[in-house]
Amino acid sequence: MIDSIRLQRFRSYSDDSFEFDSGVNIVIGPNASGKTNLLEAILVLASGKSFRAKDTELVKFAASWARLDGYFGSQERIVRLVRENGKALKSFNIGGKPFKRLSLEKTEPTVLFEPSHLQLISRGPDFRREYFDDVLERTQAGFKSLSNNYRRALAQRNALLKQNPSSAKKQLFAWNIRLSELGAQIAQSRKELVEGINKNIGKSYSQIANKRFKVELVYDSPFDIANYSSKLLSKLEAAELSDFERGFTAYGPHREDFVLYLNKQPTQTTASRGEIRSLLIALKIFELGLIEKVRGAKPIFLLDDVFSELDGARRHHLVDHLKNQQTIITTTDADTVLEYFSGRHNLITLG
């Protein structure tokens, strides 16, 4: 839980401070008043990274540094950003101890719900991979490192594929093995996440829709997960010639997808706008529960102007899951949100 935050030279803020309630906090302001920047600052303090920008973009225009100070309970967290030569050097201080980067255990649990998530089904596979892999990074120790190692190995193999095949082919074997080993671990983690989602999402969705539905998330891979490493290795070797022609690696977890089915129909082609929004709420409810289970603490729930995208019934269902949950909601329309929180809430007005 976050109690307070101070933003210095961060995005649109020069030097501003805010305090938060343990329950619902509603941030009201017109467009371009800094609402999303405030949520972004909370995420940077909690997790060490932005959800939408590079570190250098977080420093206020024409400034050389930025600093965030926050209290999470009795623990102070500080993030410093120093911009030099087009890059930003980032450092952390937690409870008086310095860190260059944050492991999962050093982050504060958070869940973000923002408008682009509503495009999870309609956008391409890379967006879905990024979404579900981000959940894994925040719930499974070592997954972030695993993902980074896979990307580095993939970059090495792709670099070889852009060279002359006669000189580069001998070096491919080692990278084929490396990719197949790391890829199998990623695929296994994704499969376990999908299994956990499928145990819960059907019930949540049916409650939101007020009608019984069968909901299933499928990890769409051409390889059986039990034999993923050997199957991918065989495919990488068989596809070497075509990969050289393309100049990139065409098989592996970086090319695979997640597909949601509603009553056995693919939602990408058949789901209505309302059905897609209900699915996203169900996924966020699962995410809240998973992070609480794994981290042993309720996450901070950040909602960036999504209330306006939901109808009354879906708003009510989302609100039902905000009890005993620190929530920070941004909105341009106070009336849209306030009618759902007749009890205690903290108002923060910007602009």
N, C-alpha and C positions, 0 to 999 in steps of 0.2 A: 504494500500500500504506500502511495506517495502522499506526503503531508504538505510539501511546499517545493517550489522551484524558482530559481532566479536565472534569467536569460540575459547574458551580456554579449552584444554584437552577434547574436545568433539570428540568421535570416533577416526578418523585418524588425526585430527587436534591438533597441540600443541598450537599455538596462531596465528590465521589468521583472516583477516578482508576483507570484500567485500562490494562494493557499487552497488546499483541497479538503473536502469532507470525506469521511470514510464510506459514505453511500453514493448517492447520485450527484454529479456535478454537471451543470449545464452551461456551456460556453456559447454566448450569444453575440453575434456581430455580423455586419454586412460582409459581402465578398471582399477579399483582399485586406481584411482587418487583422489577420494573423492567427485565425482559429486553427487551421491545419498545421501551421508552424509550431503552435504550442503543443499539439499532440506529437508532432515529430520530435520536439525537444524532449518530451517525456520518454519516448521510445529510445532516443539516443542515450539518455541517462540510464535507462533500464537495461537495454540490450547491447549498447555500444555502436549501433548503426541506424541509419535512416532507412525508411521503407520506400524512398522515392528519389534519392539524390546521392551524388558522390560527396565525400567529406568536404572538399574544397568549396562546394556550393552552399554549405551550411554557414559559412562565415559571411557576415553582413557585407554587402557590396562596398568596396573601397576600404574595408577594414583588413588588418593583418592577422587578427586573432579573434576567437570566440571562446566563451566559457559558459558552462552550465553547472549550477550547484543545486542539489536537491536533497531532501531528507526523506528517506524511506523508513518510517518508524524512527528509531534513534540513530540510524546509520546515515552518515553523510556520504553522498556520492558526487564526485566532480569529474567533468569531462572538459579537457582543454584541447582546442584546435588552433594550430599556428600555421598560417598560409605562407609558403615559401616556394618560389619558382613554379607557380601553377599547381602546387600540391599542398595538401593539408596534413601536417603531422598531428596525430591524435594520441592523447594519453589519458589515463584514468587514475583516479584516486578514490579508494573505497575504504571507509573507516580509518583513514589516515595512512593507508598502505598504497604505494604506487603500482600500477599495472600498465603494460604496453598493449595488452589485448585482454578480452574477457572470455573465459571458458564458460560453458553452460551454467556451472555452479555459481559463477560470479554475477550472472544476470538476474534481473528481477522479472518474474513471470508476467507476461502481458499478452493480450489478444487484441488485434486491430480489425475493425470492420470498416472498410472505406469503399467509396463508389466503384472503383475498378474491380473489386471482388464480385460485383454483380454481373461482370462479363466473363466469369470463370468458365462458363459452359460455351458461350458463343465465340470466345477468342481461341487462338491456336494452342496446340499441345505444349509449346514452350511455357505459356502462361500457367497452365495447370501443373506442369512439372515444378515450376518455381514455387507455386503456392503450397503443394503438398510436401515438397522437400524443405520448405521453410518451417512447416509444422514439425517435421522430423528433426531439424536443427535445434528447435526449441524444446524438444522432449526426449531426444536420444543422445546421450553422451557419446562423442566421437563421430557423429554423423557429419558435422560440418567439416571436420578434418578429412574424413573419407571422401566427401564430395569435392573438396578442393584438390585432393590427390588425384581423383579421377579426371578432373578438368585439366590438370597439368599434364597427365599422361596422354589425354586426348589431344592436347595442343602439340605435344611432341610427335605423335603419330601423324597428325594432319600436316605438320611441317615437313615430315619425310615424304608425304604423298604429293607434295608440290615440287619435289626434286626429281632428278632423272631416275626412273625405275631401276636401271641397271646398277646404279651405285647405292640407292637407298633401300632396295628390297631386303638385303641381308640384315639390316638393322630393324626391320619391321617385326621380326619374330618376338623379340624381347618385349616390345610395346604391345603386341597382340596378347601376350600372356598377362602383362600388367593390367591392361584394360579389362580382360575377361575376369580376372580375380577381383578387381575393385568393382566392376560392374555387377558381379554376382552379389556382392555385399549390399550394394545400393538397391538392387531389385528385391532382395530378401527383406530389407527394411521397409520398402514401399509396400510389399505384399502384406506384411504384418500390420502396417498402418491401415491399409484397405480393409483387412479383416476386422480390425477394431471399429472402424467407421460403420461397416455393414451390420455389426451387432446392435448399433444404436440409432442409426439415421432413419430407419423405417418408422420406428415408434415416434420419434420427434416430428418427422414430416407429417405423419397421420394426425398428430395432435394439432399441428399448425393448420392443416387443411380441413380438420374436423371431418375426415373421411379416411377409411383404411386404404393405404396404398402400399405397394411393394416397391421399395427403393433399393437399388444395388449400385455400388461403385466397383468398376472392374479395372484392374491394372492391365492395360493392353500391350502385351509383349509377345513377340513371335517365339519366345523360348520358354520352356518349362522351367519354373523357378528352381525346382529340385536339382536340375542339371544345367543351370544357367551358364556357369563358367565354361564347361566343356562345349556346350552348344554355341555360345558366343565366339569362343576361340576358333571353332571349326568354320563358322560363318565369316569371321574376319580373314582367315586364311583363304577361303574360297572366293572372297570378294576383293582380293587385293588388286587385281587388274582393273576392275571397274572403279575401285576407290582411287586408284592413280588417275584414271580418266576424269573422275569428278573433282579430285583434289581435296576430298574430305572423307571422313569415316561415316559410313551410312548405317551402321548397326551399333546398338548398345543402348544403355539407359537414357542417353542424351537425345535419343530419337523416339522414345516410347511415350505412351499417352495414358491418360486416365479417362474412362468413359462412365458417365452416370446414366442409369436406366430407371425409368419410372413406369411401373407396370409392364416391364420387359421391353419398353420402347426407348430408344436412345433419346435423351433429352435435348441433344444438340439440334435435332431436326423436328421434334414433336412437342416439346414443352412450351407452355404459354409463358408470358412474362411473369404472371403471378406465381406459377409453379416454380420457375427458376428462383424467384426471390424466397419462396418457402424453403427450397433446397439449400440456399445459402444460409438462411437462419439456422436450419437444422445442422449444417456443417459447423457453424460458429458455436452452437450450443455444445456439440461434440468436442470442439477445440477447447472450450472453457473447461469442460469436465476432464479431458485428457491431461491438460497442463496442471490442473489442480491435483490430480492423482499422482502424476509423475513428480511434481515439485513440492507437494505437501503444503501448498498455500494457494489461496484463491488468486488468480491473476487479475491485474488491472484491466478492465474492459474499456477500450477506446473506440468510440463510434464517431466517424468523421462524416457528418452531414448525410447519413443514410436514412434517417427517419422520413425525410421527404420522399424517398423512393419506395416506401412501404405503405400499404393501405391500413385502415384502422385495425382489422383483425390481426394482421401480422405484427403491427406495433404492440398490441396488447400481449401477444404471445412472447415477443422479445422482452417486454417489460417484466413479465412473470419470472424471467430468469435473471433479473437484476437484483433480486432480494439478497441482502447480505453480501453484495458484490460491489467493490468500488468501481464506479463507472464514470467516464468523462465523455460527454456527448457534445458535439458542436452542431450549431444550427444557425441559419439566417432568419428563421421564423420561430420566434419564441412560442407562439400559440400552438404550433405543430407538436411541440415536445411537452410543454408545461401541463397540458390537460391530462397527461398520463402519469404525472407525478404530483398528486395532491398532498402527499405527505412531505417529509423533510427532504430538502434538496438545497444545494449550494449554487447560486447564480454568479457567473463571471461574465461581465459585459465588456466587450472590446469595441473599439472604434467610436 
